[in-house]
Amino acid sequence: MPRELRVPRVLAALPAPVRWLAAPVALTCTVVVLLGSWSGPADIEVPTPSGKAAGYCRNLAAALPKELLGHARKDPSPSSPYVAVWDTTPRTVLRCGVDRPEALDGAHAEDMSPTIDDVTWWSQKLDDGGYRFVTTMRAAYVEVTTPPGVYNSPLDPASAVTAAVKATIPG
């Protein structure tokens, strides 16, 4: 014999149309709350270089690859000649014309700074496990932020754009 479904007393006291709408309304509210609490990728702060640095950064933007180590370039909207983004999860971001990192003068000044093809990249491990690489000794500072676990080496994206940086931003 099939088991009879019992409606809780609270719902049984409500008129039938209200009972019929209770589940869809609860589901809709749950979806709205979940979507409202979901946060998309953080906004990227667009640098504002001036003078010659702005020109160097525009030249770099034109020289950057459309694909970086198998990841397509998907720049944010509105686009800027000072920001390039490649579609990784999370994103790999290049910003040109950033200010000189304050950490270069502090405790992190002695951190690893690999040199690739005459371009030196100061590195900093981020709290999320990713890395930030910033060129030093160039006419404009270029920053590459790499997410954790996407590449064999966190330095790979910086290495991949080194030739473009060297060709467009004098040292």
Backbone as JSON Lines, residues from 0, in Angstrom:
{"i":0,"aa":"M","n":[0.83,-1.17,0.0],"ca":[0.0,0.0,0.0],"c":[0.89,1.24,0.0]}
{"i":1,"aa":"P","n":[0.62,2.21,-0.9],"ca":[1.45,3.4,-0.95],"c":[1.28,4.24,0.31]}
{"i":2,"aa":"R","n":[2.39,4.84,0.65],"ca":[2.4,5.68,1.85],"c":[1.81,7.05,1.52]}
{"i":3,"aa":"E","n":[0.97,7.56,2.42],"ca":[0.31,8.83,2.19],"c":[1.22,9.98,2.63]}
{"i":4,"aa":"L","n":[1.33,11.0,1.78],"ca":[2.13,12.18,2.1],"c":[1.33,13.08,3.02]}
{"i":5,"aa":"R","n":[1.93,13.49,4.1],"ca":[1.25,14.39,5.04],"c":[1.81,15.78,4.89]}
{"i":6,"aa":"V","n":[0.94,16.73,4.83],"ca":[1.31,18.13,4.72],"c":[1.43,18.67,6.14]}
{"i":7,"aa":"P","n":[2.54,19.35,6.44],"ca":[2.67,19.92,7.79],"c":[1.48,20.84,8.1]}
{"i":8,"aa":"R","n":[1.12,20.91,9.38],"ca":[-0.04,21.69,9.79],"c":[0.05,23.15,9.37]}
{"i":9,"aa":"V","n":[1.27,23.7,9.41],"ca":[1.43,25.1,9.05],"c":[1.01,25.32,7.61]}
{"i":10,"aa":"L","n":[1.44,24.42,6.71],"ca":[1.06,24.55,5.3],"c":[-0.4,24.18,5.07]}
{"i":11,"aa":"A","n":[-0.91,23.2,5.8],"ca":[-2.3,22.77,5.62],"c":[-3.27,23.9,5.95]}
{"i":12,"aa":"A","n":[-2.88,24.79,6.84],"ca":[-3.75,25.89,7.23],"c":[-3.81,26.98,6.15]}
{"i":13,"aa":"L","n":[-2.87,26.95,5.22],"ca":[-2.83,27.97,4.16],"c":[-3.76,27.59,3.02]}
{"i":14,"aa":"P","n":[-4.26,28.57,2.3],"ca":[-5.1,28.26,1.12],"c":[-4.26,27.51,0.07]}
{"i":15,"aa":"A","n":[-4.92,26.7,-0.75],"ca":[-4.26,25.85,-1.74],"c":[-3.32,26.63,-2.67]}
{"i":16,"aa":"P","n":[-3.72,27.78,-3.23],"ca":[-2.79,28.5,-4.13],"c":[-1.49,28.91,-3.44]}
{"i":17,"aa":"V","n":[-1.55,29.23,-2.18],"ca":[-0.34,29.6,-1.44],"c":[0.54,28.37,-1.25]}
{"i":18,"aa":"R","n":[-0.09,27.23,-0.92],"ca":[0.69,25.99,-0.75],"c":[1.38,25.62,-2.05]}
{"i":19,"aa":"W","n":[0.69,25.79,-3.18],"ca":[1.26,25.43,-4.48],"c":[2.46,26.32,-4.83]}
{"i":20,"aa":"L","n":[2.44,27.54,-4.39],"ca":[3.53,28.47,-4.7],"c":[4.68,28.42,-3.7]}
{"i":21,"aa":"A","n":[4.5,27.76,-2.57],"ca":[5.52,27.76,-1.52],"c":[6.87,27.22,-2.02]}
{"i":22,"aa":"A","n":[6.88,26.08,-2.68],"ca":[8.14,25.49,-3.15],"c":[8.81,26.34,-4.23]}
{"i":23,"aa":"P","n":[8.09,26.79,-5.28],"ca":[8.74,27.63,-6.29],"c":[9.29,28.94,-5.71]}
{"i":24,"aa":"V","n":[8.55,29.55,-4.77],"ca":[9.02,30.8,-4.17],"c":[10.27,30.54,-3.34]}
{"i":25,"aa":"A","n":[10.29,29.46,-2.57],"ca":[11.47,29.12,-1.77],"c":[12.68,28.87,-2.66]}
{"i":26,"aa":"L","n":[12.47,28.14,-3.76],"ca":[13.56,27.87,-4.7],"c":[14.08,29.16,-5.34]}
{"i":27,"aa":"T","n":[13.17,30.03,-5.76],"ca":[13.57,31.3,-6.36],"c":[14.35,32.15,-5.38]}
{"i":28,"aa":"C","n":[13.91,32.22,-4.14],"ca":[14.64,32.99,-3.12],"c":[16.04,32.44,-2.89]}
{"i":29,"aa":"T","n":[16.15,31.12,-2.87],"ca":[17.46,30.49,-2.68],"c":[18.4,30.84,-3.83]}
{"i":30,"aa":"V","n":[17.9,30.77,-5.06],"ca":[18.73,31.11,-6.23],"c":[19.16,32.57,-6.17]}
{"i":31,"aa":"V","n":[18.24,33.46,-5.82],"ca":[18.57,34.88,-5.74],"c":[19.65,35.13,-4.69]}
{"i":32,"aa":"V","n":[19.53,34.49,-3.54],"ca":[20.52,34.66,-2.48],"c":[21.88,34.13,-2.93]}
{"i":33,"aa":"L","n":[21.89,32.96,-3.56],"ca":[23.16,32.38,-4.02],"c":[23.81,33.24,-5.09]}
{"i":34,"aa":"L","n":[23.03,33.71,-6.05],"ca":[23.6,34.56,-7.11],"c":[24.06,35.89,-6.55]}
{"i":35,"aa":"G","n":[23.35,36.42,-5.59],"ca":[23.73,37.69,-4.98],"c":[25.01,37.59,-4.18]}
{"i":36,"aa":"S","n":[25.25,36.42,-3.6],"ca":[26.46,36.27,-2.79],"c":[27.66,35.85,-3.63]}
{"i":37,"aa":"W","n":[27.41,35.39,-4.86],"ca":[28.51,34.99,-5.73],"c":[29.23,36.23,-6.21]}
{"i":38,"aa":"S","n":[30.53,36.19,-6.16],"ca":[31.29,37.33,-6.67],"c":[32.11,36.88,-7.85]}
{"i":39,"aa":"G","n":[32.07,37.66,-8.88],"ca":[32.85,37.39,-10.08],"c":[34.29,37.78,-9.85]}
{"i":40,"aa":"P","n":[35.09,37.77,-10.9],"ca":[36.49,38.13,-10.75],"c":[36.64,39.59,-10.32]}
{"i":41,"aa":"A","n":[37.65,39.79,-9.52],"ca":[37.89,41.14,-9.02],"c":[38.23,42.1,-10.16]}
{"i":42,"aa":"D","n":[37.85,43.34,-9.98],"ca":[38.19,44.34,-10.98],"c":[39.7,44.52,-11.03]}
{"i":43,"aa":"I","n":[40.17,44.89,-12.19],"ca":[41.6,45.11,-12.38],"c":[41.85,46.61,-12.33]}
{"i":44,"aa":"E","n":[42.76,47.0,-11.48],"ca":[43.1,48.42,-11.4],"c":[43.96,48.77,-12.62]}
{"i":45,"aa":"V","n":[43.47,49.71,-13.41],"ca":[44.17,50.11,-14.62],"c":[45.18,51.19,-14.27]}
{"i":46,"aa":"P","n":[46.46,50.95,-14.57],"ca":[47.47,51.98,-14.29],"c":[47.31,53.18,-15.21]}
{"i":47,"aa":"T","n":[47.88,54.29,-14.82],"ca":[47.81,55.51,-15.63],"c":[49.22,56.06,-15.83]}
{"i":48,"aa":"P","n":[50.0,55.41,-16.68],"ca":[51.36,55.91,-16.92],"c":[51.31,57.24,-17.67]}
{"i":49,"aa":"S","n":[52.36,58.0,-17.52],"ca":[52.4,59.29,-18.21],"c":[53.69,59.41,-19.02]}
{"i":50,"aa":"G","n":[53.71,60.37,-19.88],"ca":[54.92,60.66,-20.67],"c":[55.34,59.5,-21.53]}
{"i":51,"aa":"K","n":[56.65,59.28,-21.54],"ca":[57.21,58.22,-22.39],"c":[56.73,56.84,-21.97]}
{"i":52,"aa":"A","n":[56.51,56.64,-20.68],"ca":[56.06,55.32,-20.2],"c":[54.74,54.93,-20.85]}
{"i":53,"aa":"A","n":[53.82,55.89,-21.05],"ca":[52.54,55.58,-21.69],"c":[52.76,55.1,-23.12]}
{"i":54,"aa":"G","n":[53.67,55.74,-23.84],"ca":[53.98,55.31,-25.21],"c":[54.6,53.93,-25.24]}
{"i":55,"aa":"Y","n":[55.52,53.67,-24.31],"ca":[56.14,52.34,-24.24],"c":[55.07,51.27,-23.98]}
{"i":56,"aa":"C","n":[54.14,51.58,-23.09],"ca":[53.1,50.61,-22.75],"c":[52.16,50.36,-23.92]}
{"i":57,"aa":"R","n":[51.83,51.38,-24.67],"ca":[51.0,51.18,-25.86],"c":[51.72,50.29,-26.87]}
{"i":58,"aa":"N","n":[53.01,50.5,-27.03],"ca":[53.8,49.64,-27.94],"c":[53.83,48.19,-27.43]}
{"i":59,"aa":"L","n":[53.96,48.03,-26.12],"ca":[53.96,46.69,-25.55],"c":[52.62,46.02,-25.79]}
{"i":60,"aa":"A","n":[51.52,46.74,-25.6],"ca":[50.18,46.17,-25.81],"c":[50.04,45.61,-27.22]}
{"i":61,"aa":"A","n":[50.58,46.33,-28.19],"ca":[50.48,45.88,-29.59],"c":[51.37,44.65,-29.84]}
{"i":62,"aa":"A","n":[52.42,44.48,-29.06],"ca":[53.36,43.39,-29.28],"c":[53.02,42.12,-28.48]}
{"i":63,"aa":"L","n":[52.08,42.21,-27.56],"ca":[51.76,41.05,-26.71],"c":[51.04,39.97,-27.51]}
{"i":64,"aa":"P","n":[51.25,38.71,-27.13],"ca":[50.61,37.61,-27.87],"c":[49.11,37.51,-27.61]}
{"i":65,"aa":"K","n":[48.39,37.0,-28.61],"ca":[46.94,36.76,-28.47],"c":[46.68,35.49,-27.65]}
{"i":66,"aa":"E","n":[47.72,34.66,-27.53],"ca":[47.62,33.44,-26.74],"c":[48.88,33.33,-25.89]}
{"i":67,"aa":"L","n":[48.7,33.0,-24.63],"ca":[49.83,32.88,-23.7],"c":[49.84,31.48,-23.12]}
{"i":68,"aa":"L","n":[50.8,30.69,-23.56],"ca":[50.96,29.32,-23.07],"c":[49.66,28.52,-23.15]}
{"i":69,"aa":"G","n":[48.96,28.66,-24.28],"ca":[47.73,27.91,-24.51],"c":[46.47,28.58,-24.01]}
{"i":70,"aa":"H","n":[46.58,29.78,-23.46],"ca":[45.41,30.49,-22.93],"c":[45.14,31.73,-23.79]}
{"i":71,"aa":"A","n":[43.9,31.85,-24.26],"ca":[43.51,32.96,-25.13],"c":[43.48,34.28,-24.37]}
{"i":72,"aa":"R","n":[43.81,35.34,-25.08],"ca":[43.76,36.68,-24.49],"c":[42.32,37.16,-24.46]}
{"i":73,"aa":"K","n":[41.85,37.59,-23.31],"ca":[40.49,38.1,-23.14],"c":[40.57,39.34,-22.26]}
{"i":74,"aa":"D","n":[40.83,40.46,-22.91],"ca":[41.0,41.71,-22.17],"c":[39.68,42.15,-21.55]}
{"i":75,"aa":"P","n":[39.76,42.86,-20.42],"ca":[38.54,43.32,-19.76],"c":[37.86,44.41,-20.58]}
{"i":76,"aa":"S","n":[36.62,44.65,-20.26],"ca":[35.88,45.71,-20.94],"c":[35.57,46.79,-19.91]}
{"i":77,"aa":"P","n":[35.83,48.02,-20.15],"ca":[36.43,48.57,-21.36],"c":[37.91,48.22,-21.42]}
{"i":78,"aa":"S","n":[38.41,48.11,-22.64],"ca":[39.81,47.72,-22.8],"c":[40.72,48.91,-22.55]}
{"i":79,"aa":"S","n":[41.96,48.6,-22.26],"ca":[42.97,49.61,-21.99],"c":[44.28,49.14,-22.59]}
{"i":80,"aa":"P","n":[45.08,50.06,-23.14],"ca":[46.39,49.63,-23.67],"c":[47.38,49.3,-22.55]}
{"i":81,"aa":"Y","n":[46.95,49.49,-21.31],"ca":[47.85,49.26,-20.18],"c":[47.55,47.96,-19.44]}
{"i":82,"aa":"V","n":[46.55,47.2,-19.92],"ca":[46.17,45.94,-19.26],"c":[45.94,44.87,-20.31]}
{"i":83,"aa":"A","n":[46.49,43.68,-20.07],"ca":[46.23,42.51,-20.91],"c":[45.86,41.36,-19.98]}
{"i":84,"aa":"V","n":[44.87,40.57,-20.38],"ca":[44.4,39.47,-19.55],"c":[44.31,38.21,-20.4]}
{"i":85,"aa":"W","n":[44.78,37.1,-19.85],"ca":[44.66,35.81,-20.52],"c":[43.73,34.94,-19.7]}
{"i":86,"aa":"D","n":[42.92,34.17,-20.39],"ca":[41.83,33.42,-19.8],"c":[42.31,32.16,-19.08]}
{"i":87,"aa":"T","n":[42.73,32.34,-17.86],"ca":[43.04,31.22,-16.98],"c":[42.09,31.35,-15.8]}
{"i":88,"aa":"T","n":[42.03,30.37,-14.95],"ca":[41.16,30.45,-13.78],"c":[42.01,30.32,-12.55]}
{"i":89,"aa":"P","n":[42.21,31.36,-11.78],"ca":[41.88,32.75,-12.08],"c":[42.74,33.3,-13.21]}
{"i":90,"aa":"R","n":[42.54,34.56,-13.56],"ca":[43.16,35.16,-14.74],"c":[44.66,35.43,-14.54]}
{"i":91,"aa":"T","n":[45.39,35.41,-15.67],"ca":[46.75,35.89,-15.72],"c":[46.65,37.32,-16.24]}
{"i":92,"aa":"V","n":[47.24,38.26,-15.49],"ca":[47.07,39.68,-15.81],"c":[48.42,40.35,-15.98]}
{"i":93,"aa":"L","n":[48.55,41.14,-17.05],"ca":[49.72,41.99,-17.27],"c":[49.24,43.43,-17.19]}
{"i":94,"aa":"R","n":[49.93,44.23,-16.37],"ca":[49.63,45.66,-16.29],"c":[50.92,46.42,-16.56]}
{"i":95,"aa":"C","n":[50.87,47.38,-17.45],"ca":[52.05,48.16,-17.81],"c":[51.88,49.59,-17.3]}
{"i":96,"aa":"G","n":[52.97,50.14,-16.78],"ca":[52.94,51.5,-16.26],"c":[52.54,51.57,-14.8]}
{"i":97,"aa":"V","n":[52.67,50.46,-14.09],"ca":[52.35,50.46,-12.66],"c":[53.4,51.26,-11.9]}
{"i":98,"aa":"D","n":[53.04,51.68,-10.71],"ca":[54.0,52.36,-9.85],"c":[55.05,51.37,-9.36]}
{"i":99,"aa":"R","n":[56.19,51.9,-8.99],"ca":[57.25,51.05,-8.43],"c":[56.73,50.44,-7.14]}
{"i":100,"aa":"P","n":[56.77,49.1,-7.01],"ca":[56.27,48.47,-5.79],"c":[57.04,48.94,-4.56]}
{"i":101,"aa":"E","n":[56.3,49.33,-3.52],"ca":[56.93,49.76,-2.28],"c":[57.76,48.65,-1.67]}
{"i":102,"aa":"A","n":[57.34,47.4,-1.88],"ca":[58.05,46.26,-1.3],"c":[59.48,46.14,-1.83]}
{"i":103,"aa":"L","n":[59.77,46.76,-2.97],"ca":[61.14,46.72,-3.5],"c":[62.12,47.41,-2.56]}
{"i":104,"aa":"D","n":[61.62,48.31,-1.73],"ca":[62.48,49.03,-0.79],"c":[62.46,48.41,0.6]}
{"i":105,"aa":"G","n":[61.57,47.46,0.84],"ca":[61.4,46.91,2.17],"c":[62.03,45.54,2.33]}
{"i":106,"aa":"A","n":[61.36,44.73,3.13],"ca":[61.86,43.4,3.47],"c":[61.93,42.48,2.26]}
{"i":107,"aa":"H","n":[61.13,42.75,1.24],"ca":[61.11,41.88,0.06],"c":[62.14,42.29,-1.0]}
{"i":108,"aa":"A","n":[62.93,43.3,-0.73],"ca":[63.89,43.79,-1.72],"c":[64.9,42.7,-2.11]}
{"i":109,"aa":"E","n":[65.14,41.78,-1.21],"ca":[66.12,40.72,-1.46],"c":[65.47,39.46,-2.05]}
{"i":110,"aa":"D","n":[64.17,39.49,-2.31],"ca":[63.49,38.32,-2.87],"c":[64.07,37.95,-4.22]}
{"i":111,"aa":"M","n":[63.74,36.75,-4.67],"ca":[64.23,36.24,-5.94],"c":[63.89,37.19,-7.09]}
{"i":112,"aa":"S","n":[64.87,37.5,-7.89],"ca":[64.68,38.35,-9.07],"c":[65.38,37.71,-10.26]}
{"i":113,"aa":"P","n":[64.7,36.78,-10.93],"ca":[65.34,36.12,-12.07],"c":[65.48,37.08,-13.25]}
{"i":114,"aa":"T","n":[66.54,36.88,-14.02],"ca":[66.76,37.66,-15.24],"c":[66.6,36.73,-16.43]}
{"i":115,"aa":"I","n":[65.74,37.14,-17.35],"ca":[65.46,36.35,-18.54],"c":[65.74,37.25,-19.74]}
{"i":116,"aa":"D","n":[66.69,36.86,-20.57],"ca":[67.02,37.62,-21.78],"c":[67.21,39.11,-21.48]}
{"i":117,"aa":"D","n":[67.98,39.4,-20.46],"ca":[68.32,40.77,-20.04],"c":[67.14,41.56,-19.45]}
{"i":118,"aa":"V","n":[66.05,40.9,-19.1],"ca":[64.94,41.55,-18.4],"c":[64.85,40.92,-17.01]}
{"i":119,"aa":"T","n":[64.97,41.76,-15.98],"ca":[64.92,41.26,-14.6],"c":[63.5,41.4,-14.07]}
{"i":120,"aa":"W","n":[63.0,40.3,-13.49],"ca":[61.65,40.24,-12.92],"c":[61.76,40.06,-11.41]}
{"i":121,"aa":"W","n":[61.38,41.08,-10.65],"ca":[61.3,40.94,-9.2],"c":[60.06,40.12,-8.89]}
{"i":122,"aa":"S","n":[60.15,39.17,-7.99],"ca":[59.0,38.3,-7.72],"c":[58.51,38.45,-6.29]}
{"i":123,"aa":"Q","n":[57.22,38.24,-6.13],"ca":[56.59,38.3,-4.81],"c":[55.5,37.24,-4.77]}
{"i":124,"aa":"K","n":[55.55,36.38,-3.75],"ca":[54.49,35.38,-3.58],"c":[53.29,36.06,-2.94]}
{"i":125,"aa":"L","n":[52.11,35.83,-3.51],"ca":[50.89,36.46,-3.02],"c":[50.19,35.56,-2.0]}
{"i":126,"aa":"D","n":[49.29,36.14,-1.25],"ca":[48.58,35.4,-0.2],"c":[47.75,34.24,-0.75]}
{"i":127,"aa":"D","n":[47.27,34.35,-2.0],"ca":[46.45,33.28,-2.58],"c":[47.29,32.16,-3.18]}
{"i":128,"aa":"G","n":[48.63,32.26,-3.08],"ca":[49.52,31.23,-3.62],"c":[50.05,31.56,-5.0]}
{"i":129,"aa":"G","n":[49.51,32.59,-5.63],"ca":[50.0,33.02,-6.93],"c":[51.25,33.88,-6.77]}
{"i":130,"aa":"Y","n":[51.71,34.44,-7.88],"ca":[52.92,35.28,-7.85],"c":[52.68,36.56,-8.61]}
{"i":131,"aa":"R","n":[53.43,37.57,-8.21],"ca":[53.46,38.84,-8.93],"c":[54.91,39.05,-9.35]}
{"i":132,"aa":"F","n":[55.11,39.33,-10.63],"ca":[56.43,39.62,-11.17],"c":[56.41,41.04,-11.71]}
{"i":133,"aa":"V","n":[57.43,41.82,-11.36],"ca":[57.51,43.2,-11.82],"c":[58.9,43.42,-12.4]}
{"i":134,"aa":"T","n":[58.93,44.03,-13.6],"ca":[60.23,44.32,-14.2],"c":[60.94,45.39,-13.39]}
{"i":135,"aa":"T","n":[62.24,45.29,-13.36],"ca":[63.05,46.33,-12.71],"c":[64.04,46.84,-13.76]}
{"i":136,"aa":"M","n":[64.55,48.02,-13.52],"ca":[65.56,48.61,-14.41],"c":[65.06,48.8,-15.84]}
{"i":137,"aa":"R","n":[63.77,49.13,-16.01],"ca":[63.19,49.42,-17.32],"c":[62.57,50.81,-17.27]}
{"i":138,"aa":"A","n":[62.28,51.4,-18.41],"ca":[61.72,52.75,-18.48],"c":[60.27,52.8,-18.0]}
{"i":139,"aa":"A","n":[59.6,51.65,-17.91],"ca":[58.24,51.55,-17.35],"c":[58.17,50.22,-16.6]}
{"i":140,"aa":"Y","n":[57.46,50.22,-15.48],"ca":[57.3,48.99,-14.71],"c":[56.17,48.16,-15.33]}
{"i":141,"aa":"V","n":[56.45,46.89,-15.55],"ca":[55.47,45.94,-16.08],"c":[55.24,44.89,-15.01]}
{"i":142,"aa":"E","n":[53.97,44.63,-14.72],"ca":[53.61,43.66,-13.68],"c":[52.85,42.51,-14.32]}
{"i":143,"aa":"V","n":[53.25,41.28,-14.0],"ca":[52.54,40.09,-14.44],"c":[52.12,39.34,-13.19]}
{"i":144,"aa":"T","n":[50.8,39.1,-13.05],"ca":[50.28,38.36,-11.91],"c":[49.83,36.99,-12.42]}
{"i":145,"aa":"T","n":[50.39,35.94,-11.81],"ca":[50.07,34.58,-12.23],"c":[49.31,33.86,-11.13]}
{"i":146,"aa":"P","n":[48.27,33.12,-11.5],"ca":[47.49,32.39,-10.5],"c":[48.22,31.13,-10.05]}
{"i":147,"aa":"P","n":[47.86,30.61,-8.89],"ca":[48.5,29.39,-8.42],"c":[48.04,28.16,-9.2]}
{"i":148,"aa":"G","n":[48.98,27.26,-9.48],"ca":[48.66,25.96,-10.03],"c":[48.29,25.88,-11.5]}
{"i":149,"aa":"V","n":[48.36,26.97,-12.25],"ca":[47.97,26.94,-13.65],"c":[49.14,26.56,-14.55]}
{"i":150,"aa":"Y","n":[50.32,27.02,-14.21],"ca":[51.5,26.81,-15.05],"c":[52.49,25.88,-14.34]}
{"i":151,"aa":"N","n":[53.37,25.26,-15.14],"ca":[54.41,24.4,-14.56],"c":[55.27,25.19,-13.59]}
{"i":152,"aa":"S","n":[55.59,26.42,-13.97],"ca":[56.36,27.33,-13.11],"c":[55.61,28.66,-13.09]}
{"i":153,"aa":"P","n":[55.48,29.3,-11.94],"ca":[54.78,30.59,-11.91],"c":[55.47,31.65,-12.76]}
{"i":154,"aa":"L","n":[56.74,31.46,-13.08],"ca":[57.49,32.41,-13.89],"c":[57.21,32.26,-15.39]}
{"i":155,"aa":"D","n":[56.57,31.16,-15.8],"ca":[56.35,30.89,-17.23],"c":[55.67,32.04,-17.97]}
{"i":156,"aa":"P","n":[54.58,32.63,-17.46],"ca":[53.96,33.75,-18.2],"c":[54.88,34.95,-18.36]}
{"i":157,"aa":"A","n":[55.62,35.3,-17.31],"ca":[56.57,36.42,-17.42],"c":[57.64,36.09,-18.45]}
{"i":158,"aa":"S","n":[58.09,34.85,-18.46],"ca":[59.08,34.43,-19.45],"c":[58.53,34.57,-20.87]}
{"i":159,"aa":"A","n":[57.25,34.22,-21.03],"ca":[56.64,34.24,-22.35],"c":[56.47,35.65,-22.91]}
{"i":160,"aa":"V","n":[56.38,36.66,-22.05],"ca":[56.22,38.05,-22.54],"c":[57.53,38.83,-22.49]}
{"i":161,"aa":"T","n":[58.6,38.2,-22.04],"ca":[59.88,38.89,-21.9],"c":[60.37,39.49,-23.21]}
{"i":162,"aa":"A","n":[60.26,38.76,-24.3],"ca":[60.75,39.28,-25.58],"c":[60.01,40.55,-25.98]}
{"i":163,"aa":"A","n":[58.69,40.58,-25.77],"ca":[57.9,41.77,-26.09],"c":[58.29,42.94,-25.18]}
{"i":164,"aa":"V","n":[58.51,42.66,-23.9],"ca":[58.93,43.71,-22.97],"c":[60.29,44.26,-23.39]}
{"i":165,"aa":"K","n":[61.22,43.38,-23.68],"ca":[62.56,43.81,-24.07],"c":[62.53,44.65,-25.35]}
{"i":166,"aa":"A","n":[61.66,44.28,-26.29],"ca":[61.61,44.98,-27.58],"c":[60.92,46.35,-27.51]}
{"i":167,"aa":"T","n":[60.06,46.54,-26.51],"ca":[59.26,47.77,-26.49],"c":[59.55,48.73,-25.34]}
{"i":168,"aa":"I","n":[60.16,48.22,-24.27],"ca":[60.43,49.07,-23.1],"c":[61.93,49.07,-22.84]}
{"i":169,"aa":"P","n":[62.59,50.2,-23.09],"ca":[64.04,50.24,-22.92],"c":[64.47,50.02,-21.48]}
{"i":170,"aa":"G","n":[65.67,49.45,-21.35],"ca":[66.22,49.2,-20.03],"c":[67.22,50.23,-19.63]}
